[in-house]
């Protein structure tokens, strides 16, 4: 199941709250002082039971409509996790920090060896120079944690893999090893192990390096989970942004990422602190439509309650006589409020199986990922 389970739980909680609003709105908007019909007092228990079930349906069905509506609106606005990774979790940031430490350690080791007069092979000499170039490119990226740019943090992880490879090559000739390549769709994935012919909304296909997870997704005609960037309120794959070195090189898929970063003028200009740019960045990373999302459950709940009320009015018209009792859709408060209580209980219980299924799916997914990581290791 795609998406963050926390987002589904939030949607379920909002649906439960919206069902309360449905009940309150229906009672306030459609309750009218009228005469309790004399024939209702004489109705059988079966008729009152039908009135109770009617209210249960009025509460549960609009609540389901509210849940799906909120989920769809959240998905369109990017609140539910799309098939693109836009925010880096703490584990990814920790990996980037460790990668940066490896890059700096490898560069220090390479500079120390460059000062020595030992005879080295051409491959070892190239690895020394490469380690220094990688460290230079990593410094050009500046402080990606301050800007929250996921592409720069991802580039640090790629640099860390390259530094680890060339540091190991310092102890050998390095001729029998292949340089690790990053997965084109998301370099945070495992190292690419094969090339795949892929077509990105173009008639011509290109061969891109992919990891085993993305290869399985492509083999089953699914969209691989990719690194995404936010453009306004939309989240798009990083390779659709034409104005960056990461798109041009595919994080090393189509070109040398280290050389591209070292010669990128836009990255050097982005390192200069600017309060105006900082404000713009904070505004761009703020949650879109925050005020609209606060009012959205109320509006959708009122709409769902109105629809359910009109349907009920059409099937059970208002009736009454002159005794001054409160009538709701032709039934006194007995059927209304008992139905209200039962409907709310059923609505709350209806969320439990959804949360249980999400918990099971999340646990199974974690177990499978753990087994696969141990097998690869």
Secondary structure, DSSP 4 states (H G I P E B T S, - for coil): --S-HHHHHHHHHHHHHHHHHHHHHHHHHH-EE-PPPHHHHT--HHHHHHHHHHHHHHHHHHHHHHHHHHHHHHHHHT-S--SEE-S--HHHHHHHHHHHHHHHHHHHHHHHHHHS-----HHHHHHHHHHHHHHHHHHHT--HHHHT-HHHHHHHHHHHHHHHHHHHHTTS--TT-PPP---SS-TTSSPP-EEEEE-SSSSS-EEEEE-HHHHHHHHTTPPPPEEEEEETTEEEEGGG--SSHHHHHGGGTSS-HHHHHHT-HHHHHHTS--HHHHHHHHHHTSPTTHHHHHHHHHHHHHHHHHHHHHHHHHHS-----SS--EEBTTB-HHHHHHHHHHHHHHHHHHHHHHHHHHHHHHHHHHHHHHHHHHHH-
